[in-house]
């Protein structure tokens, strides 16, 4: 089968097409015929915590039809339309753990379904599982135009929380306001804490989603109110270290956490998928949430799709049509 691999060469990631044998599902797995997959910065990022070594079959999420079913898997049959997190979505066939299987709602296209799993499950972990965002609270999203950023906007709206987002592009912020962002701050610099404090009447925000990295970490900390929470989920700036004001963490009872699948066991991934199915999937099924797709590329255009991601030009998800 045709597949596309992410290979690290000279400290850069390149894509290589390869013909490989079609995988077979083991016990507790299914094999899907892939219709669409999507790009995620974490697996493309050289030196990142989730890349997975010098080479890997790309694609962490996909939509498609059930092709084969491993031992012990129930509730699905051949031909069912499904989507979820997978291993090797940049290929004609991909393996999916049974715990990750989600039935594709009729209202979602293959491309929309492929744009959901990684970003929205990650957002669920940051906002529901660890961030504990509540109705009436306020969340700040750094780099709000990313896939996880857009998913966070949608989840905040679903909860009834207020969202403030940053981007270096005013045009991107206007696009994000059209899909639910409440307030936009146009900046690429760590100069936003005073404005955030003003927007919250001096109280500060309840949760920060930091997908930018260490260059804004200290400023993010300054935006938090009492019992505020700060999630780290990415490093667009390539800055992995930052100062921490321990006095503020201590006095204001702040919480700092990271969200990554790098060391998360299968049970943890299954727990997150189950929480997403319970809290978010119904809103996708009845179109209260509509995934925001930036662009769609063909399988042969994957290098061009990667180039768009590398330039950070997208608003929402970059999708690749495989089938």
GUFI-249861 format. One record per atom (N, C-alpha, C): x, y, z. Coordinates in pm, whole numbers, plus 32768, in hexadecimal, padded with zeros to 4 digits. Example, Ala and Ser with C-alpha at 12.3 -4.5 7.8 and 13.67 -1.06 7.14 Angstrom:
2
85277DC7830C84CE7E3E830C85287EB6830C85057F1F82C485577F9682CA850A80038313
//
This chain:
323
80547F8980008000800080008058807C8000802280EA7FD1806A81697FD0806681A6805C80D781D9808980DF8218810D8141828C8107813C82E4816B81968357817281D6835C81FC825B836181FF82A8835B827B82E683E3829A82EF8401831B83328479834B83BF844F837484238486832F84AD845C8342850184D68369855284C683D185AA853383FD8631852783B886578591836F86D78597832B87158620834187918621837487D886A0838B878486FF83E1874786C8844886F8871584A8867C8755846A864F871C83FC85D3874A83BD857C86D1839E84FA86E7839D849D867C837A8479868682E78481861482A28456860C821783F2859A820B83A5859D81A1834285358189837384D9811A83618456812F838983F380CB8314839380B282F083838033828A8321800F82C98297800182858234803982B781AB80328243814A8019826380DF7FD1820480717FC48224800B803081C07FEF808581D47F9380F581607F2F80F881717EBE813B81037E5F8146808C7E98819380177E70816E7F9F7E9981B77FA47E5E82447F917EB082AD7F957E7983357F1C7E2183527F297DCF83B87EBB7D7A83E47E997D9C84757E197DA284967DF57DC685207E127D5585827E497D7885F37E5F7D1986617DE17D1686B77DE47CC4871F7D757CC1877D7D607D4C87B77CE37D7987BD7CC57DFD87F37CD87E6D87917CEB7E4E87107D007EB586AA7CA37E9F86337C947F0885E37C537EFA85617CAF7F3784F87C977F12847D7CDC7F4D840B7C767F9C83BC7C97801A839D7C3A806A834E7C77808B82C77C22809382637C4880C981E07C3D816081EC7CAD81A581E57CB1823482057C74828781947C1C82E181BA7BE58344815E7C2C83CA816B7C4A83F181E67C8E847281FD7CDE846C827D7D4684BB82837D9784CC82FB7DB38561830C7DFB858583757E178613838E7EA2862483C87ED8869D83BB7F5F86BB83EC7F5B86EF847B7FBF86C984C87FD086F9855080618721856580748799859A80FB87D085A68155877885FD811E873B8665817086EE86C381BF867F868081818637862381C985C885E5822885F7857782198673854A827086AA84E382E986F4851D82E7870B85A08345876785DF83C6871E86068435874185C884B6870585E984DC8727867884FE86C086C7852386D8875184AC86E287AE843486D7877A83BD86DE87CD83AA865E881D835486648881834585F288DC82F58581889E82AD859988318256853187FC827C8503877082EC8530873C830E850986B28322847386A6836C84378702837383A6870583EE836886C4845983B286B184D18375867C84F883A985F38561836D85B6859583A085368537838E84C184DA832E84C984778320846083FA82DB8496838982FF845E830B82C0848682A682D18416824B8272840E81DB827E83B3818282ED83E7816983548397812283CB83C6808D83B783D4804F8415841A7FBE841884267F8A83DE84A77F5C843685007F2A840A85837E928405858C7E4E842B85207DBC842C85237D89841384967D1083D9848D7CDC83B984097C47839E84107C0783A6839D7B7E8378838B7B7E8311831B7B2182B4831F7B1C824F82B87AB681E482D77ABC8176828F7A5E810882A27AA5808F82DC7A5F804583307A987FCE836F7AB47F6583037B307F3782FF7B597ED582997B6C7E4A82D57BA77E43834D7BBD7DC383917BB57DDA84277B8F7D7284707B777D7F85007BC87D15854B7C157D4085AE7C667CE585FE7C137C9F86677C4D7C3A86A37C097BEC870B7BE07C4587807B697C2A87B27B397C6D882A7AF87CF488147AF47D2387987AB87DA5877C7A257D91875879CF7DD7879E793F7DCF878579077E598768788D7E5D873678487EDC8722785F7F1C869B78B47EE1864778CA7F1485C178C97EA0855E78B07EBF84E178B27E59847878F57E9283FD791D7E3B83A4795E7E66832879047EC882DD79407F3582AE78F67F9A826378C6800F82B678C88004833C789C8073839178F680EC837A78B98162837B790481DF83707931820B83FB79B48215840E79EA823484927A5482A284877A7C82D784FA7AED833385017B2A832A858A7BA7835885987BE98352861A7C7F835E860B7CC48353867D7D568353867C7D8782CC86487DEE82CE85F57E20825585B47EB8825285BA7EF081E4858B7F8081D985727F9381CE84DB7FCE823484A17FEB823084137F7A825B83B97F4382D183D47ED5830583837EFD833782FA7F81834C82E47FB0837582607FC882F8820B7F6082AB81F97F6A822D81AE7EDE820481837EDA81A481277E59817880F37E098129815B7E5180EA81BA7E1080A282277E5880C582A97E0D80CB83177E4980F083987E0A809F84087E58808784707E2B803C84E57DF5809B854E7D858074858C7D4580C485F57D27806A866C7D4D809686E47D29804C875D7C92805587737C597FEB87A87BC87FE587BB7B95805888117BE6808288757BBB80ED88D07BB0817388897BEF818088137BEE81FF87CB7B80820887627B38819B874B7AD4819986E07A6081F686FF7A3E824B869F79C7829E86A8797A8291862578F88280862F78A5827985B778978305857D78AE831284FB78AA839684BB781B83C884B077FC843D84E97777847884D7775C8496844476E08485841A76BC849C838E76D7852C836376D0858983C276E18617839E7772863D838477D185E483A4785E8601838D788E85C0830D78D7860B82BB791985D1824779918580827679CB8533821B7A4584EA823F7AB2854B826D7ABC85BC82287B24861D824A7B0A865C82D27A8E867F82EF7A6E86B883727A88865483E17A6285D783CD7A78857184337B0C855C844E7B5D855D83E47BED854B83F57C2D85BF84417BEE8633843D7C2586AA847F7C0A86AE85157BC0864E85487B91865685D37BEB8612863A7C108592862C7C3D8543869F7CAE857D86F27D21859B86B57D9385C787057D79864E87477D4E86B086FA7D3C873787327CCE873D879A7C6086FB87807BEE870787DC7BFF86B188597C3D863C884B7C5885ED88C47CC0863289197D26866D88D97D8986BA89247D468731896B7CED877689257CA687E689637C5087B589D87C12874089CA7BC287098A387C1A86F18AB27C9286BA8A9C7CED86A28B0C7D1287258B527D33878B8B037D5F880A8B3C7CED88528B837C76884A8B4B7C06889C8B7B7BAE88538BDF7B8F87D68BC27B38878A8C1C7B87873D8C867BE186E68C587C2186888CB37C7C86CD8D197CD187258CEC7D3287668D457D1287FA8D5E7CE288408CF87CC688CE8D087C4888ED8D557BEB888E8D577B6F88998DA57B28891F8D8E7B2289488D0F7AE189C68CED7A4B89BC8D057A138A238D4279868A248D66793B8A948D1C78B98A858D1478648AED8CDA787C8B718D22788D8BDB8CD578A38C608D0D79358C828D24798F8C208D197A1E8C3C8D297A588C708CA57AD78C9C8CAB7B198CD48C367B998C888C177BAE8C6B8B967C238C238B697C708C778B057CF58C778B107D4F8CB98AB27D928C4E8A5D7D8E8C5F89D87DC78BFD897C7E388C40892E7EB18C1289467F258C4788FF7F328BFF88787F3D8C4A880B7F428C0C87877EBD8BCC87667E548C1D876B7DCC8BE887637DA58BB286DB7DF58BCC86747DD08B9F85ED7DFB8B1085D17E428AD0862C7E6C8A4586187DF489E886247E08896A85FE7D9C8909860A7D6C88FB86987DC888EF86F87DA288E587847D67896787B77D9689D987807D5F8A5987A77CCE8A68877F7CAE8A4487037C248A4B86D47BCC89EB87237BFF8972873C7BB38912878C7B98894988187BF8898E88517BE689CA88D67B7C8A3788D47B798A87886A7B0F8AEC885B7A878AA9885A7A7A8A3E880C79FA89F8880279D089BB88867A2F898188CF7A0C8941894F79E789A989B87A2B8A1B89B77A078A868A1479798AB589FB79578AC7897B78CF8AF2895778698A8B898478898A0B8973782F899F899B7816899F8A31787E89BD8A7E787289C18B1078288A3D8B4078338AAA8AF477FC8B298B2078658B818B6078E58B698B3A79538BB98B6D79798C238B0679C28C888B3279F08CF48ADA7A7B8CD68AA87A968CF38A297B198CD889EF7B5C8D5989C07BDE8D6389E27C358DCD89B07CA48D8789637CBF8DB188E97D258D7088987D8C8DD088637E088DA088547E718DF288197E9A8DBA87917EC48E14873B7EFD8DF186B87F4B8E6886877FB28E4E86367FFB8EBD85FA7FB18EFC85877F418EC1855F7EF58EF184EB7E6A8F1E85137E4B8F9B84F97DC48FCD85147D5F8F8884BB7D868F6884417D2B8F2183E67D058E98841E7D678E5184567D488DD084937CE88DE085087CFC8E4785587CA48E5F85CA7C158E78859E7C048EBF85307B7D8ED784FD7B3D8E5484CF7B8A8DFD84917B568D7A846B7B2E8D2984E67B7E8D32854E7B628CE785C97AE78D1D86117AD28D9F860C7A5A8DD8864979DD8DA3860579E68D86858479748D51853A794F8CC5856679AE8C7D85A779908BF585D579888BEC866D79818C6186B179648C5C874179C48CA2879E7A3A8CCF876D7A968D1787C57A558D9887F57A5B8DB288787A1B8E2988AF7A708EA7889E7AF28E9D88BD7B4A8F1288B67BCF8EE888797C038F38881E7C848F1D87E17CEB8F8588067D678F59881B7DD78FB288367E418F9887CC7E5F8FFA877A7EC08FEA870E7F4C900487437F988F9A875980228FA8878A806E8F26877780F18F328765814B8EC0876781B18ECF87D8819E8F32882D81FF8F52889581C48F3A891F82188F2B898481E88F1A8A0E81C28FA18A4C81588FDD8A16813190648A40809B90708A57805A90008A797FC98FFC8A797F8A8FF28B037FDA8FDF8B6D7FA18FC68BF17F4C903B8C237F7D90B68C107F32912A8C3F7EAB91348BF87EAA911A8B757E2D91208B2A7DCC90B28B577E01903B8B717DAB8FCE8BA07D728FF08C297DC490288C7F7D9290528D047D2290B98CF67D3591168C9A7CCF917D8C837C4E913E8C4F7C5B90DE8BF47BE6909C8BBA7B98904A8C217BDD90228C8C7B9C8FD28CF47B7F90248D727B8190A78D647B6490FB8DD77BC990EE8E467C4590CB8E237CAF90BD8E867CB790328EC47C568FDF8EAB7C4E8F5B8EEB7CB68EF98EB37CD28F018E327D268E9E8DF37CD48E2A8DBC7D128DD88D6A7CCA8D698D2B7CD28CED8D827C798C8F8D667C738C138DB37CC98BA58D767CDD8BAB8CF27D2B8B448CAD7D748B828C377DF28B5C8C267E408B848BB17E698B078B647E518B098AE07E838AA28A877EFC8ADC8A3E7F738AAC8A5E7FEE8AE28A2180218A8189B780018A9F893A80348A5288CA80A78A98888580D68B0788BD81438B54887F81CB8B2888B481D98B1E893982568AED897282918B4589DD83138B3189F583568B718A6683618C078A5E835F8C4289E783708CD289DA82FC8D208A1882888CE08A2882148D268A6281E98CEA8AE882348C868B1882098C3F8B9181FB8C9C8C0982618CED8C25825D8D458C9A81EA8DA98C9081D18DDB8C1581638E3A8C0180DC8DF38C1480D38D778BE780588D288BFD803B8D1C8C9180A48D008CDF80958CF18D70805D8D718DAE80868DE38D7780588E648DAE7FC58E818D8E7F8A8E368D327EFD8E4C8D127E9E8DFF8D6C7ED28DA08DB97E7C8D468E077E478D888E857DCA8D688EA27D8D8D938F1F7D9C8D298F8A7D588D3B8FFB7D5F8CDD906B7D338C51903D7D838BEE90607D6F8B6290377D708B518F9F7DB98BA58F5A7DC48B9A8EC97E158B208EA07DF98AEF8E277E3C8A798DF17E808A9B8D6D7EF78A628D567F438A7F8CDC7F6989FB8C997F3A89E88C1E7F58896F8BD17FC4898D8B6A802989368B62808F893F8AFB807788D08A95806C88F88A148049889589AE809D88A1892F80F5890689278145891288AD81B2897988B8820A897A8853827F89D4885282958A0A87C582388A57879482488A93871082C58AEB870C82E88B25877F835B8B80878683E18B38879683DF8AB387A784598A6387BE84A08A87884084578AC1889E84928AE68920845C8A84898984B88A3489C3849089C98A1D84A689E98AB184E08A5A8ACE84FA8A7F8B5984BD8B088B7684968B1B8BF684588B9A8C1D84678BAD8CB484628C2C8CDD84648C498D6D83DA8C338DA983D78C048E25835A8BF18E6D835D8C468EEB82F98C9A8EFB82EB8CEB8F7482AE8C928FE083038C52903082D18BF69095827E8C3D90FF829C8CBB9117824D8D07917681BC8D12914A81A88D2D90C781208D35909380DB8CAE909581258C45907080EB8BBD907380BD8B9B910181108BBE916280F28BA191EE807D8BF5922180878C78921180248CD2924C7F9A8CC5920D7F978CAF91887F178CAD91417EE38C1F91277F298BBC915F7F008B2F91527EEF8B0790C07F538B2490727F4C8B088FE27F718A768FC67F3F8A448F567F5E89BC8F297F9A89C38E9D800789798E87804A89738E06805088E18DDA802488C68D608026883B8D30804288378C9A806C87C48C6D808387AF8BDE802787438BA9800C87498B277FBB86E38AE6800786AF8A6D8029862F8A70807285ED8A04805585588A0C805A8516899A804A8485899780CF843B8999813F848389A681C38446899B81D583D289FC81A683E18A7681B883788ADB8132834A8B1680C5836E8AD6804283488B08802482B78AE4800682618B467FE881D58B287F6281C78AE27F4B81518AAC7ECF81378A617E5381558AB47E5A81378B357DE6814F8B8B7DC681E38B947E2E82378B967E1882C78B9B7DDE82FB8B197E0C82C68AA87DD482ED8A277D4382C28A1B7D25824C8A4F7C9B821A8A4C7C4082708AA47C73829B8B187C2582F18B717C0483768B2E7C6683AF8AE97C4F842F8AA57BEA841F8A347BF783B389E77B98839C897A7B0A838A89AF7AFD83438A1E7A78832E8A597A3C83B18A8B7A8F84058AC77A5D84868AF57A3284DF8A837A7F84DB8A167A5A8527899F79D684F7896579C58474895C7948843D892578D08468897978E3846F89FA787784958A547857852A8A4E78BE857E8A5078AB860E8A6378A7866089E278E2862D897678F2867F88FE78B18641888278BC85BF88717889857F87F877F6859E87DC779E85A48842771385C788247704864F87E1775B86AE88047753873387C877858733873877DC86D68715780486C5868977958682863A77528625867976E885D98635766F862E861576548695866675DF86EB864B7608877586167687878185EE76BB87F885A976C38874860176C08864868676DF88D786DB777388FC86CC77C7889886B0785388AE8690786A888485FF78A588DF85B178C888BF8526795F88D1851979AB886784FD7A3D887384F17A6488DC84887ACC892784A87AFC898F844D7B71895883FC7B5E8946837C7BC6891383247C08898682DA7C8A898F82E77CD589F882A27CE289DA820D7D0A895F81EE7D23893981637D2588A281577D0D887080DE7D0D87E180C27D6D87C6804F7DC6876480627E28873D7FFE7E1186AC7FD77E3F86887F617E3C85FC7F397EB185B37F7A7EAD852E7F767F1984DE7FB07F9F85037F727FA185187EF0801E853C7EAB805085C87ED07FFA86187F0C801E86A27F30804686B07FC380608641800780858649809580FC86A680AF816686A6805D81D38705807581A687978072814887B7801A81138841801680C1885E8093807987FA80C4802D880B8140808B882481B580F987D781BB815D87EC8224819B8877821C81B488A681A281ED892C8191818F899781C8810C898481B280AC89E481E980B089E2828180BA896C82BC80C38963834E814389A4837F81B2898C833A823389C4836582328A5D836681E38A9A830E81DC8B2C830981738B668368812B8B0D83AF80C38B37840F805A8B9183CE803B8B7583517FD98BC8830C7F498B9E83207F358B2C83657EAD8AF383697E598B2F83D97DD58B2483C37D738B40842D7D1C8AC384347D308A73849B7CEC89F284A47D46898384727D0A891A843C7D5488A1841B7D75889683867DEA8860836A7E13883C82E37DF687A882D07DA68788826C7D7686FF82577DAF86C881D57DC8864481D57DF98600815E7D93859581377D66859A80BB7D07853980897D5584C080557D42844D80957D8C83D480737D3E837C80127CC1835D80347C7083027FE67C4183407F63
//
